[in-house]
Amino acid sequence: MALSTGQIVQEFGYDDDVDLDLRDAIEDAIGEELEDEDCQEIVDAVIMWWREEDGDLTDALVDTLTTLTAGGPIWLLLPKAGRDGHVTPGEVQEAAGTAGLRVMSTVSLAADWTGTRLASRQ
């Protein structure tokens, strides 16, 4: 995920199905706890757990941009194919484009979760 010590990372979409080992690994990498959705300070990166039933992905992506520093990455964490709540790559591409973002890469981050790195079109 390329996160490093001292970065402030805001988390959206936390629920009881998130991968706690992945969360712990992110917190270990940055040396701090993740900031919650109510954080109002400028953050270096965002992680967003997202499931199909969570609502409008475009709106949610736009909401993450309010506190994200210019050029900071958004890691969209999605259930893998075949898992409850899976979101298709086409839906991600469309929502990201509408929100002014582009898909940079997608990687497997945990047993049930993939991570798609999004960046602004700047």
All heavy atoms as an XYZ file, in Angstrom:
924
protein
N       0.816     -1.208      0.000
C       0.000      0.000      0.000
C       0.855      1.266      0.000
O       0.331      2.341     -0.200
C      -0.941      0.023      1.197
C      -2.050     -0.969      1.125
S      -3.186     -0.804      2.517
C      -4.511      0.072      1.728
N       2.132      1.141      0.285
C       3.052      2.276      0.248
C       2.673      3.393      1.223
O       2.742      4.562      0.894
C       3.194      2.810     -1.172
N       2.259      3.019      2.399
C       2.009      3.994      3.459
C       3.214      3.972      4.386
O       3.853      2.941      4.561
C       0.736      3.635      4.225
C      -0.542      3.620      3.392
C      -1.704      3.073      4.211
C      -0.862      4.997      2.858
N       3.537      5.118      4.993
C       4.744      5.163      5.807
C       4.509      5.881      7.137
O       3.512      6.585      7.325
C       5.874      5.831      5.026
O       5.499      7.133      4.643
N       5.466      5.717      8.022
C       5.411      6.291      9.358
C       5.145      7.793      9.299
O       5.733      8.497      8.484
C       6.735      6.035     10.097
O       6.959      4.632     10.152
C       6.694      6.594     11.504
N       4.231      8.223     10.149
C       3.926      9.636     10.254
C       2.774     10.106      9.392
O       2.292     11.222      9.569
N       2.337      9.279      8.450
C       1.208      9.680      7.614
C      -0.087      9.596      8.419
O      -0.236      8.755      9.295
C       1.094      8.796      6.378
C       2.152      9.078      5.342
C       1.918      8.274      4.080
O       1.705      7.069      4.133
N       1.946      8.955      2.947
N      -1.015     10.478      8.086
C      -2.351     10.457      8.684
C      -3.268      9.797      7.664
O      -3.368     10.255      6.519
C      -2.832     11.877      9.011
C      -1.881     12.545     10.001
C      -4.260     11.842      9.568
C      -2.147     14.021     10.195
N      -3.913      8.714      8.074
C      -4.775      7.946      7.176
C      -6.180      7.896      7.764
O      -6.370      7.495      8.911
C      -4.234      6.518      6.948
C      -5.159      5.726      6.040
C      -2.817      6.567      6.377
N      -7.147      8.309      6.961
C      -8.551      8.315      7.383
C      -9.235      7.065      6.850
O      -9.030      6.672      5.701
C      -9.242      9.565      6.855
C     -10.647      9.752      7.386
C     -11.236     11.093      6.980
O     -10.739     11.774      6.086
N     -12.321     11.474      7.636
N     -10.068      6.464      7.683
C     -10.772      5.229      7.336
C     -12.263      5.496      7.216
O     -12.871      6.095      8.100
C     -10.516      4.185      8.424
C     -11.231      2.880      8.223
C     -10.975      1.900      9.347
O     -10.984      2.322     10.539
O     -10.768      0.721      9.054
N     -12.835      5.025      6.123
C     -14.277      5.087      5.888
C     -14.817      3.668      5.769
O     -14.120      2.779      5.292
C     -14.589      5.829      4.582
C     -14.305      7.303      4.621
C     -13.029      7.786      4.396
C     -15.318      8.213      4.881
C     -12.757      9.143      4.423
C     -15.061      9.577      4.916
C     -13.780     10.035      4.683
N     -16.057      3.463      6.169
C     -16.738      2.193      5.941
C     -16.392      1.070      6.892
O     -16.657     -0.093      6.600
N     -15.830      1.402      8.059
C     -15.510      0.361      9.041
C     -16.786     -0.353      9.457
O     -17.801      0.271      9.722
C     -14.822      0.967     10.265
C     -14.497     -0.064     11.313
C     -13.302     -0.747     11.271
C     -15.402     -0.373     12.325
C     -12.997     -1.723     12.221
C     -15.119     -1.337     13.276
C     -13.914     -2.002     13.215
O     -13.625     -2.966     14.145
N     -16.724     -1.682      9.498
C     -17.849     -2.491      9.964
C     -17.274     -3.786     10.513
O     -16.057     -4.010     10.474
C     -18.827     -2.757      8.814
C     -20.250     -3.020      9.305
O     -20.434     -3.361     10.489
O     -21.187     -2.902      8.496
N     -18.139     -4.665     10.989
C     -17.655     -5.895     11.624
C     -17.055     -6.899     10.645
O     -16.493     -7.901     11.060
C     -18.754     -6.547     12.466
C     -19.977     -6.939     11.663
O     -19.982     -6.752     10.431
O     -20.934     -7.429     12.276
N     -17.129     -6.645      9.343
C     -16.568     -7.577      8.365
C     -15.184     -7.182      7.858
O     -14.594     -7.881      7.051
C     -17.513     -7.725      7.170
C     -17.700     -6.429      6.391
O     -17.365     -5.351      6.924
O     -18.189     -6.499      5.252
N     -14.626     -6.057      8.349
C     -13.315     -5.632      7.859
C     -12.245     -6.629      8.290
O     -12.427     -7.383      9.247
C     -12.946     -4.208      8.335
C     -14.002     -3.200      7.902
C     -12.702     -4.152      9.823
N     -11.126     -6.624      7.601
C     -10.010     -7.502      7.933
C      -9.155     -6.812      9.000
O      -8.439     -5.853      8.702
C      -9.189     -7.812      6.679
C      -8.165     -8.873      6.940
O      -7.123     -8.535      7.557
O      -8.384    -10.037      6.560
N      -9.249     -7.309     10.221
C      -8.550     -6.662     11.337
C      -7.038     -6.776     11.209
O      -6.309     -5.867     11.627
C      -9.036     -7.231     12.668
C     -10.517     -6.963     12.978
C     -10.923     -7.613     14.290
C     -10.812     -5.471     12.996
N      -6.542     -7.862     10.626
C      -5.097     -8.001     10.422
C      -4.591     -6.944      9.442
O      -3.515     -6.370      9.637
C      -4.734     -9.403      9.919
C      -4.929    -10.472     10.985
O      -4.887    -10.135     12.198
O      -5.131    -11.642     10.615
N      -5.361     -6.678      8.403
C      -4.987     -5.647      7.444
C      -5.000     -4.272      8.110
O      -4.080     -3.474      7.931
C      -5.920     -5.678      6.227
C      -5.683     -4.607      5.164
C      -4.250     -4.642      4.647
C      -6.681     -4.797      4.007
N      -6.022     -4.001      8.900
C      -6.086     -2.715      9.632
C      -4.869     -2.557     10.536
O      -4.250     -1.501     10.587
C      -7.348     -2.639     10.496
C      -8.609     -2.362      9.742
C      -9.788     -2.134     10.700
N      -9.812     -0.740     11.104
C      -9.542     -0.296     12.325
N      -9.219     -1.124     13.289
N      -9.597      0.995     12.597
N      -4.534     -3.627     11.271
C      -3.372     -3.587     12.165
C      -2.086     -3.338     11.385
O      -1.226     -2.570     11.824
C      -3.249     -4.883     12.965
C      -4.321     -5.040     14.028
O      -4.988     -4.033     14.380
O      -4.504     -6.179     14.510
N      -1.959     -3.960     10.217
C      -0.763     -3.776      9.389
C      -0.653     -2.329      8.910
O       0.448     -1.758      8.870
C      -0.781     -4.732      8.199
N      -1.772     -1.719      8.563
C      -1.770     -0.318      8.140
C      -1.367      0.574      9.311
O      -0.522      1.461      9.171
C      -3.149      0.086      7.572
C      -3.427     -0.672      6.273
C      -3.220      1.596      7.351
C      -4.868     -0.575      5.792
N      -1.941      0.328     10.481
C      -1.590      1.131     11.654
C      -0.122      0.953     12.028
O       0.549      1.913     12.412
C      -2.517      0.800     12.823
C      -3.925      1.309     12.604
C      -4.885      0.983     13.734
O      -4.654      0.025     14.498
O      -5.894      1.715     13.847
N       0.397     -0.258     11.888
C       1.818     -0.495     12.152
C       2.680      0.283     11.161
O       3.719      0.847     11.530
C       2.155     -1.984     12.069
C       1.609     -2.783     13.240
O       1.194     -2.163     14.261
O       1.583     -4.028     13.145
N       2.272      0.322      9.900
C       3.050      1.013      8.862
C       3.116      2.518      9.097
O       4.154      3.140      8.860
C       2.462      0.724      7.482
N       2.022      3.099      9.578
C       1.998      4.555      9.778
C       2.377      4.952     11.212
O       2.611      6.124     11.482
C       0.631      5.161      9.387
C      -0.511      4.633     10.266
C       0.356      4.933      7.900
C      -1.848      5.310     10.050
N       2.405      3.975     12.107
C       2.778      4.251     13.488
C       1.720      4.982     14.286
O       2.011      5.560     15.333
N       0.511      4.978     13.802
C      -0.608      5.676     14.440
C      -1.890      4.884     14.221
O      -1.952      4.029     13.352
C      -0.815      7.066     13.812
C       0.355      7.996     13.901
C       0.591      8.537     15.310
O      -0.375      8.589     16.091
O       1.735      8.895     15.609
N      -2.928      5.251     14.975
C      -4.247      4.686     14.715
C      -4.853      5.380     13.500
O      -4.506      6.526     13.180
C      -5.160      4.877     15.927
C      -4.763      4.024     17.107
C      -5.753      4.118     18.258
O      -6.820      4.765     18.100
O      -5.454      3.559     19.312
N      -5.758      4.692     12.827
C      -6.476      5.285     11.702
C      -7.458      6.328     12.223
O      -8.055      6.159     13.285
C      -7.241      4.203     10.936
C      -6.371      3.136     10.265
C      -7.238      1.979      9.789
C      -5.579      3.732      9.126
N      -7.616      7.402     11.473
C      -8.609      8.428     11.803
C      -9.976      7.937     11.319
O     -10.077      7.308     10.273
C      -8.270      9.748     11.122
C      -6.970     10.354     11.590
C      -7.021     10.850     13.023
O      -8.112     11.165     13.514
O      -5.950     10.933     13.650
N     -11.023      8.259     12.038
C     -12.358      7.810     11.633
C     -12.990      8.779     10.633
O     -12.406      9.794     10.268
C     -13.261      7.565     12.839
C     -13.610      8.830     13.612
O     -13.468      9.948     13.066
O     -14.051      8.702     14.759
N     -14.198      8.455     10.213
C     -14.914      9.233      9.196
C     -15.179     10.672      9.614
O     -15.389     11.535      8.767
C     -16.246      8.554      8.853
C     -16.074      7.213      8.191
C     -17.392      6.542      7.860
O     -18.449      7.209      7.873
O     -17.360      5.334      7.569
N     -15.192     10.942     10.901
C     -15.503     12.284     11.399
C     -14.283     13.205     11.465
O     -14.419     14.373     11.809
C     -16.146     12.191     12.784
C     -17.474     11.459     12.743
O     -18.198     11.594     11.737
O     -17.781     10.741     13.720
N     -13.126     12.702     11.127
C     -11.896     13.502     11.152
C     -12.048     14.718     10.243
O     -12.516     14.600      9.114
C     -10.725     12.630     10.700
S      -9.179     13.518     10.510
N     -11.648     15.882     10.739
C     -11.762     17.119      9.961
C     -10.411     17.683      9.525
O     -10.360     18.680      8.817
C     -12.518     18.173     10.780
C     -13.959     17.802     11.037
C     -14.767     17.630      9.765
O     -14.730     18.484      8.890
N     -15.474     16.525      9.653
N      -9.312     17.041      9.963
C      -8.008     17.546      9.552
C      -7.616     16.971      8.188
O      -8.187     15.985      7.732
C      -6.946     17.246     10.609
C      -6.660     15.773     10.834
C      -5.665     15.563     11.966
O      -4.476     15.857     11.766
O      -6.087     15.106     13.034
N      -6.657     17.609      7.548
C      -6.193     17.149      6.248
C      -5.406     15.852      6.444
O      -4.547     15.766      7.323
C      -5.310     18.221      5.574
C      -6.100     19.509      5.379
C      -4.746     17.712      4.254
C      -7.329     19.377      4.508
N      -5.701     14.850      5.629
C      -5.065     13.539      5.751
C      -4.218     13.240      4.520
O      -4.437     13.782      3.441
C      -6.111     12.425      5.985
C      -6.872     12.672      7.288
C      -7.078     12.296      4.827
N      -3.244     12.349      4.699
C      -2.320     11.980      3.628
C      -2.882     10.907      2.706
O      -2.485     10.812      1.543
C      -1.003     11.474      4.222
C      -0.329     12.538      5.063
O      -0.030     13.620      4.524
O      -0.125     12.298      6.278
N      -3.775     10.081      3.226
C      -4.345      8.976      2.451
C      -5.677      8.574      3.067
O      -5.964      8.889      4.226
C      -3.395      7.782      2.432
N      -6.461      7.872      2.274
C      -7.761      7.371      2.715
C      -7.833      5.883      2.405
O      -7.385      5.437      1.345
C      -8.913      8.096      1.978
C     -10.240      7.374      2.140
C      -9.036      9.536      2.464
N      -8.384      5.116      3.356
C      -8.805      3.752      3.039
C     -10.315      3.713      3.210
O     -10.860      4.299      4.146
C      -8.104      2.662      3.886
C      -8.443      2.786      5.367
C      -6.602      2.677      3.657
C      -8.051      1.563      6.163
N     -10.981      3.079      2.255
C     -12.438      3.022      2.298
C     -12.884      1.584      2.047
O     -12.672      1.048      0.963
C     -13.050      3.956      1.258
C     -14.571      3.969      1.344
S     -15.355      5.300      0.418
C     -15.070      4.794     -1.240
N     -13.452      0.981      3.076
C     -14.065     -0.342      2.948
C     -15.402     -0.129      2.247
O     -16.211      0.679      2.685
C     -14.291     -0.968      4.320
C     -13.061     -1.063      5.176
C     -12.621     -0.127      6.069
C     -12.131     -2.133      5.214
N     -11.466     -0.564      6.661
C     -11.136     -1.792      6.162
C     -12.024     -3.353      4.534
C     -10.062     -2.627      6.461
C     -10.960     -4.182      4.835
C      -9.990     -3.821      5.780
N     -15.657     -0.854      1.165
C     -16.878     -0.620      0.411
C     -17.491     -1.936     -0.035
O     -16.802     -2.821     -0.524
C     -16.598      0.256     -0.818
C     -17.867      0.714     -1.455
C     -18.482      0.183     -2.550
C     -18.708      1.769     -0.998
N     -19.652      0.853     -2.790
C     -19.810      1.831     -1.859
C     -18.633      2.666      0.062
C     -20.832      2.761     -1.699
C     -19.642      3.586      0.214
C     -20.726      3.631     -0.667
N     -18.812     -2.020      0.145
C     -19.568     -3.199     -0.272
C     -20.706     -2.747     -1.175
O     -21.165     -1.610     -1.073
C     -20.148     -3.924      0.942
C     -19.079     -4.318      1.956
C     -19.585     -3.912      3.350
N     -18.526     -3.875      4.324
C     -17.959     -2.747      4.752
N     -18.329     -1.569      4.305
N     -17.005     -2.789      5.650
N     -21.174     -3.621     -2.001
C     -22.215     -3.291     -2.984
C     -23.421     -2.611     -2.336
O     -23.980     -1.659     -2.885
C     -22.650     -4.558     -3.720
C     -23.693     -4.308     -4.770
C     -24.108     -5.583     -5.487
O     -24.244     -6.628     -4.821
O     -24.301     -5.514     -6.704
N     -23.814     -3.049     -1.160
C     -25.015     -2.524     -0.511
C     -24.776     -1.221      0.259
O     -25.691     -0.687      0.889
C     -25.625     -3.578      0.424
C     -24.749     -3.967      1.582
C     -23.730     -5.068      1.283
O     -23.633     -5.540      0.134
O     -23.011     -5.456      2.213
N     -23.575     -0.664      0.187
C     -23.247      0.538      0.955
C     -23.807      1.834      0.381
O     -23.686      2.879      1.006
C     -21.733      0.672      1.138
C     -21.186     -0.312      2.163
O     -21.978     -0.879      2.943
O     -19.959     -0.504      2.186
N     -24.393      1.791     -0.795
C     -24.993      3.009     -1.340
C     -24.342      3.443     -2.634
O     -23.917      2.619     -3.440
N     -24.232      4.761     -2.811
C     -23.698      5.327     -4.045
C     -22.187      5.514     -3.923
O     -21.723      6.376     -3.161
C     -24.387      6.661     -4.332
C     -23.998      7.212     -5.681
O     -22.831      7.636     -5.828
O     -24.849      7.214     -6.585
N     -21.437      4.734     -4.668
C     -19.982      4.769     -4.579
C     -19.420      6.114     -5.022
O     -18.486      6.639     -4.404
C     -19.368      3.628     -5.403
C     -17.843      3.544     -5.408
C     -17.267      3.475     -4.000
C     -17.401      2.328     -6.231
N     -19.987      6.709     -6.049
C     -19.496      8.013     -6.511
C     -19.601      9.051     -5.395
O     -18.638      9.771     -5.111
C     -20.275      8.495     -7.750
O     -20.127      7.533     -8.791
C     -19.779      9.839     -8.223
N     -20.758      9.131     -4.755
C     -20.941     10.083     -3.657
C     -19.943      9.828     -2.531
O     -19.378     10.766     -1.962
C     -22.360     10.017     -3.097
C     -23.393     10.609     -4.036
O     -23.016     11.331     -4.981
O     -24.594     10.347     -3.806
N     -19.742      8.569     -2.206
C     -18.813      8.225     -1.131
C     -17.385      8.634     -1.490
O     -16.647      9.150     -0.646
C     -18.883      6.732     -0.836
N     -16.984      8.421     -2.735
C     -15.639      8.819     -3.157
C     -15.466     10.332     -3.091
O     -14.433     10.828     -2.629
C     -15.344      8.303     -4.567
C     -15.161      6.793     -4.692
C     -15.069      6.392     -6.154
C     -13.930      6.330     -3.922
N     -16.472     11.070     -3.528
C     -16.410     12.528     -3.454
C     -16.278     12.966     -1.993
O     -15.497     13.876     -1.679
C     -17.635     13.174     -4.134
C     -17.718     14.662     -3.834
C     -17.599     12.922     -5.638
N     -16.991     12.313     -1.087
C     -16.906     12.657      0.335
C     -15.491     12.465      0.884
O     -15.050     13.236      1.736
C     -17.883     11.829      1.161
C     -19.332     12.226      0.947
O     -19.584     13.314      0.365
O     -20.216     11.441      1.342
N     -14.767     11.466      0.402
C     -13.410     11.223      0.905
C     -12.453     12.334      0.496
O     -11.422     12.534      1.142
C     -12.828      9.887      0.412
O     -12.595      9.949     -0.995
C     -13.720      8.721      0.762
N     -12.786     13.062     -0.546
C     -11.883     14.101     -1.057
C     -11.887     15.366     -0.208
O     -10.997     16.206     -0.364
C     -12.252     14.448     -2.500
C     -12.116     13.300     -3.504
C     -12.693     13.713     -4.852
C     -10.664     12.861     -3.633
N     -12.849     15.512      0.699
C     -12.964     16.753      1.466
C     -11.795     16.968      2.416
O     -11.439     18.111      2.695
C     -14.288     16.821      2.257
O     -14.344     15.723      3.162
C     -15.483     16.786      1.324
N     -11.190     15.903      2.925
C     -10.075     16.047      3.864
C      -8.763     15.502      3.308
O      -7.734     15.584      3.965
C     -10.373     15.330      5.197
O     -10.677     13.956      4.936
C     -11.536     15.987      5.930
N      -8.775     14.967      2.110
C      -7.578     14.352      1.521
C      -6.673     15.413      0.907
O      -7.131     16.248      0.118
C      -7.991     13.331      0.459
C      -6.865     12.548     -0.216
C      -6.111     11.686      0.796
C      -7.437     11.668     -1.331
N      -5.393     15.361      1.247
C      -4.432     16.292      0.670
C      -4.368     16.094     -0.850
O      -4.607     14.990     -1.343
C      -3.028     16.105      1.304
O      -2.196     17.167      0.887
C      -2.413     14.787      0.910
N      -4.078     17.150     -1.569
C      -3.999     17.077     -3.029
C      -3.007     15.991     -3.442
O      -1.875     15.962     -2.968
C      -3.580     18.423     -3.604
N      -3.464     15.099     -4.293
C      -2.612     14.021     -4.795
C      -2.522     12.801     -3.901
O      -1.867     11.823     -4.255
N      -3.159     12.842     -2.734
C      -3.117     11.695     -1.826
C      -3.917     10.528     -2.380
O      -4.926     10.719     -3.054
N      -3.489      9.291     -2.095
C      -4.196      8.126     -2.617
C      -5.441      7.765     -1.818
O      -5.528      8.028     -0.620
C      -3.163      7.006     -2.501
C      -2.366      7.393     -1.292
C      -2.296      8.909     -1.337
N      -6.389      7.188     -2.511
C      -7.549      6.551     -1.883
C      -7.408      5.063     -2.167
O      -7.284      4.659     -3.329
C      -8.873      7.064     -2.479
C      -9.033      8.558     -2.229
C     -10.059      6.268     -1.910
C     -10.193      9.180     -2.982
N      -7.398      4.274     -1.125
C      -7.406      2.830     -1.283
C      -8.834      2.347     -1.047
O      -9.353      2.431      0.065
C      -6.440      2.166     -0.305
C      -5.036      2.220     -0.800
C      -4.096      3.150     -0.497
C      -4.437      1.316     -1.728
N      -2.938      2.872     -1.180
C      -3.119      1.756     -1.937
C      -4.891      0.177     -2.402
C      -2.238      1.100     -2.788
C      -4.018     -0.483     -3.248
C      -2.711     -0.029     -3.436
N      -9.465      1.906     -2.115
C     -10.827      1.383     -2.073
C     -10.734     -0.116     -1.814
O     -10.226     -0.868     -2.652
C     -11.526      1.671     -3.401
C     -12.962      1.221     -3.545
C     -13.851      1.889     -2.502
C     -13.457      1.528     -4.955
N     -11.187     -0.551     -0.640
C     -11.098     -1.956     -0.238
C     -12.436     -2.624     -0.497
O     -13.459     -2.215      0.051
C     -10.699     -2.052      1.231
C      -9.423     -1.266      1.593
C      -9.155     -1.341      3.080
C      -8.235     -1.772      0.796
N     -12.411     -3.632     -1.347
C     -13.629     -4.285     -1.830
C     -13.601     -5.784     -1.564
O     -12.537     -6.406     -1.682
C     -13.752     -4.088     -3.343
C     -13.706     -2.650     -3.847
C     -13.407     -2.615     -5.330
C     -15.020     -1.973     -3.536
N     -14.767     -6.388     -1.247
C     -14.810     -7.837     -1.135
C     -14.400     -8.477     -2.478
O     -14.761     -7.979     -3.545
C     -16.280     -8.147     -0.825
C     -16.808     -6.877     -0.245
C     -16.073     -5.777     -0.954
N     -13.641     -9.548     -2.389
C     -13.200    -10.241     -3.604
C     -14.396    -10.845     -4.338
O     -15.465    -11.051     -3.757
C     -12.200    -11.335     -3.249
C     -10.865    -10.785     -2.832
C      -9.861    -11.893     -2.587
C      -8.494    -11.305     -2.270
N      -7.517    -12.362     -1.986
N     -14.205    -11.132     -5.613
C     -15.246    -11.763     -6.430
C     -15.739    -13.031     -5.739
O     -14.940    -13.796     -5.188
C     -14.710    -12.085     -7.817
N     -17.044    -13.229     -5.764
C     -17.642    -14.391     -5.131
C     -17.984    -14.186     -3.667
O     -18.642    -15.025     -3.061
N     -17.558    -13.081     -3.087
C     -17.866    -12.778     -1.686
C     -19.075    -11.843     -1.628
O     -19.326    -11.072     -2.554
C     -16.690    -12.087     -0.989
C     -15.334    -12.766     -1.073
C     -15.287    -14.064     -0.293
N     -13.976    -14.581      0.035
C     -13.079    -15.079     -0.796
N     -13.283    -15.050     -2.093
N     -11.949    -15.594     -0.350
N     -19.808    -11.896     -0.524
C     -20.936    -10.978     -0.333
C     -20.451     -9.542     -0.430
O     -19.417     -9.192      0.142
C     -21.584    -11.191      1.039
C     -22.420    -12.456      1.108
O     -22.763    -12.997      0.045
O     -22.708    -12.898      2.234
N     -21.195     -8.718     -1.164
C     -20.876     -7.311     -1.277
C     -19.894     -6.965     -2.381
O     -19.479     -5.821     -2.506
N     -19.506     -7.947     -3.199
C     -18.541     -7.702     -4.282
C     -19.034     -6.601     -5.217
O     -20.208     -6.510     -5.536
C     -18.304     -8.983     -5.086
C     -17.446     -8.777     -6.294
N     -16.106     -8.496     -6.210
C     -17.742     -8.795     -7.613
C     -15.608     -8.350     -7.422
N     -16.584     -8.530     -8.298
N     -18.116     -5.737     -5.636
C     -18.393     -4.655     -6.577
C     -17.553     -4.931     -7.817
O     -16.349     -5.199     -7.709
C     -18.021     -3.286     -5.965
C     -18.271     -2.156     -6.948
C     -18.790     -3.056     -4.669
N     -18.159     -4.842     -8.989
C     -17.429     -5.161    -10.219
C     -16.431     -4.057    -10.570
O     -16.637     -2.884    -10.233
C     -18.386     -5.346    -11.409
O     -19.006     -4.087    -11.697
C     -19.426     -6.415    -11.129
N     -15.355     -4.419    -11.261
C     -14.376     -3.420    -11.697
C     -15.008     -2.322    -12.560
O     -14.608     -1.157    -12.462
C     -13.360     -4.232    -12.495
C     -13.451     -5.611    -11.920
C     -14.906     -5.791    -11.564
N     -15.995     -2.664    -13.368
C     -16.667     -1.664    -14.190
C     -17.369     -0.609    -13.347
O     -17.342      0.586    -13.680
N     -18.006     -1.034    -12.262
C     -18.669     -0.089    -11.358
C     -17.649      0.841    -10.697
O     -17.893      2.039    -10.557
C     -19.441     -0.839    -10.278
C     -20.662     -1.581    -10.778
C     -21.294     -2.408     -9.674
O     -21.965     -1.790     -8.811
O     -21.117     -3.639     -9.670
N     -16.511      0.281    -10.315
C     -15.459      1.080     -9.693
C     -14.931      2.100    -10.693
O     -14.778      3.283    -10.372
C     -14.314      0.181     -9.176
C     -13.130      1.017     -8.718
C     -14.811     -0.716     -8.048
N     -14.663      1.653    -11.908
C     -14.138      2.533    -12.951
C     -15.103      3.693    -13.216
O     -14.692      4.848    -13.301
C     -13.912      1.728    -14.238
C     -13.217      2.483    -15.332
C     -11.727      2.644    -15.074
O     -11.091      1.753    -14.555
N     -11.196      3.786    -15.424
N     -16.383      3.383    -13.340
C     -17.386      4.407    -13.610
C     -17.494      5.405    -12.459
O     -17.503      6.622    -12.662
C     -18.744      3.762    -13.885
C     -19.827      4.768    -14.201
C     -21.177      4.128    -14.505
O     -21.226      2.915    -14.768
O     -22.170      4.863    -14.454
N     -17.582      4.890    -11.234
C     -17.715      5.770    -10.060
C     -16.472      6.638     -9.895
O     -16.575      7.835     -9.617
C     -17.958      4.937     -8.807
N     -15.308      6.050    -10.069
C     -14.068      6.807     -9.932
C     -14.007      7.925    -10.973
O     -13.681      9.068    -10.645
C     -12.861      5.879    -10.074
N     -14.329      7.613    -12.205
C     -14.292      8.615    -13.261
C     -15.237      9.768    -12.999
O     -14.878     10.934    -13.173
N     -16.429      9.457    -12.547
C     -17.414     10.488    -12.244
C     -16.960     11.357    -11.078
O     -17.233     12.561    -11.046
C     -18.789      9.847    -11.940
O     -19.176      9.041    -13.058
C     -19.848     10.897    -11.679
N     -16.230     10.775    -10.136
C     -15.736     11.513     -8.972
C     -14.441     12.278     -9.279
O     -13.897     12.935     -8.395
C     -15.505     10.551     -7.810
N     -13.948     12.185    -10.512
C     -12.721     12.886    -10.874
C     -11.462     12.132    -10.511
O     -10.394     12.715    -10.357
N     -11.588     10.818    -10.379
C     -10.467      9.966     -9.998
C     -10.161      8.975    -11.115
O     -10.978      8.765    -12.007
C     -10.805      9.200     -8.714
C     -11.123     10.057     -7.489
C     -11.785      9.213     -6.411
C      -9.871     10.727     -6.963
N      -8.999      8.357    -11.024
C      -8.668      7.294    -11.975
C      -8.152      6.094    -11.209
O      -7.545      6.222    -10.141
C      -7.659      7.775    -12.995
C      -6.380      8.252    -12.421
C      -5.534      8.960    -13.474
N      -4.534      9.735    -12.766
C      -3.237      9.624    -12.957
N      -2.775      8.795    -13.857
N      -2.393     10.354    -12.272
N      -8.400      4.919    -11.759
C      -7.934      3.673    -11.167
C      -6.462      3.499    -11.533
O      -6.097      3.554    -12.708
C      -8.768      2.476    -11.675
C      -8.179      1.167    -11.185
C     -10.226      2.615    -11.250
N      -5.635      3.311    -10.511
C      -4.198      3.155    -10.728
C      -3.785      1.686    -10.739
O      -3.016      1.274    -11.587
C      -3.421      3.896     -9.635
C      -3.736      5.383     -9.559
S      -3.357      6.275    -11.072
C      -1.580      6.187    -11.042
N      -4.266      0.910     -9.769
C      -3.902     -0.503     -9.676
C      -4.865     -1.207     -8.733
O      -5.540     -0.573     -7.925
C      -2.472     -0.665     -9.159
O      -2.342     -0.100     -7.875
N      -4.908     -2.527     -8.851
C      -5.710     -3.353     -7.952
C      -4.844     -4.516     -7.489
O      -4.182     -5.158     -8.308
C      -6.978     -3.873     -8.648
O      -7.774     -2.753     -9.041
C      -7.805     -4.754     -7.727
N      -4.847     -4.753     -6.170
C      -4.032     -5.818     -5.599
C      -4.841     -6.591     -4.559
O      -5.788     -6.063     -3.980
C      -2.750     -5.266     -4.945
C      -1.833     -4.624     -5.978
C      -3.066     -4.276     -3.845
N      -4.450     -7.834     -4.327
C      -5.044     -8.634     -3.263
C      -4.373     -8.223     -1.956
O      -3.154     -8.272     -1.837
C      -4.821    -10.119     -3.528
O      -5.316    -10.879     -2.449
N      -5.179     -7.799     -0.979
C      -4.619     -7.323      0.283
C      -4.898     -8.240      1.466
O      -4.218     -8.158      2.472
C      -5.147     -5.923      0.598
C      -4.684     -4.823     -0.341
C      -5.364     -3.507      0.010
C      -3.173     -4.661     -0.291
N      -5.919     -9.062      1.354
C      -6.293     -9.975      2.439
C      -7.100    -11.119      1.827
O      -7.443    -11.080      0.649
C      -7.113     -9.228      3.489
N      -7.410    -12.108      2.627
C      -8.112    -13.286      2.121
C      -9.425    -12.935      1.426
O      -9.756    -13.507      0.395
C      -8.369    -14.267      3.267
N     -10.154    -11.967      1.964
C     -11.466    -11.634      1.420
C     -11.535    -10.259      0.765
O     -12.591     -9.856      0.291
C     -12.521    -11.688      2.535
C     -12.739    -13.098      3.056
O     -12.602    -14.050      2.274
O     -13.048    -13.237      4.254
N     -10.425     -9.519      0.731
C     -10.453     -8.134      0.281
C      -9.392     -7.829     -0.769
O      -8.253     -8.259     -0.646
C     -10.243     -7.184      1.463
C     -11.355     -7.241      2.460
C     -11.449     -8.089      3.530
C     -12.534     -6.444      2.474
N     -12.627     -7.854      4.210
C     -13.310     -6.841      3.586
C     -13.005     -5.417      1.668
C     -14.524     -6.263      3.911
C     -14.220     -4.824      1.989
C     -14.967     -5.252      3.101
N      -9.791     -7.053     -1.779
C      -8.837     -6.491     -2.725
C      -8.756     -4.990     -2.469
O      -9.670     -4.397     -1.906
C      -9.250     -6.703     -4.198
O     -10.515     -6.080     -4.419
C      -9.332     -8.171     -4.554
N      -7.669     -4.402     -2.897
C      -7.496     -2.964     -2.761
C      -7.290     -2.339     -4.125
O      -6.446     -2.797     -4.896
N      -8.060     -1.324     -4.422
C      -7.908     -0.583     -5.674
C      -7.427      0.815     -5.319
O      -8.089      1.532     -4.563
C      -9.240     -0.522     -6.441
O      -9.645     -1.850     -6.764
C      -9.097      0.299     -7.711
N      -6.256      1.151     -5.854
C      -5.696      2.471     -5.579
C      -6.254      3.462     -6.589
O      -6.176      3.273     -7.793
C      -4.172      2.449     -5.690
C      -3.516      3.771     -5.306
C      -1.996      3.642     -5.369
N      -1.352      4.848     -4.947
C      -1.081      5.885     -5.745
N      -1.419      5.843     -7.019
N      -0.484      6.950     -5.265
N      -6.822      4.536     -6.054
C      -7.393      5.606     -6.876
C      -6.578      6.872     -6.663
O      -6.079      7.116     -5.564
C      -8.856      5.873     -6.483
C      -9.804      4.675     -6.518
C     -11.160      5.075     -5.959
C      -9.926      4.122     -7.905
N      -6.461      7.667     -7.707
C      -5.741      8.934     -7.617
C      -6.503      9.995     -8.378
O      -7.279      9.688     -9.286
C      -4.332      8.786     -8.184
N      -6.264     11.250     -8.007
C      -6.926     12.345     -8.714
C      -6.385     12.432    -10.128
O      -5.287     11.945    -10.428
C      -6.728     13.663     -7.981
O      -5.363     14.012     -7.996
N      -7.121     13.080    -10.986
C      -6.717     13.217    -12.392
C      -5.781     14.380    -12.620
O      -5.506     14.738    -13.754
C      -7.955     13.383    -13.269
C      -8.791     12.153    -13.323
C      -9.865     12.335    -14.339
N     -10.767     11.207    -14.297
C     -11.765     11.063    -15.124
N     -12.013     11.974    -16.018
N     -12.545     10.009    -15.028
N      -5.294     15.000    -11.587
C      -4.423     16.177    -11.692
C      -3.194     15.883    -12.513
O      -2.550     14.935    -12.446
C      -3.970     16.666    -10.325
C      -5.113     17.071     -9.467
C      -4.638     17.468     -8.065
O      -3.473     17.421     -7.755
N      -5.570     17.835     -7.226
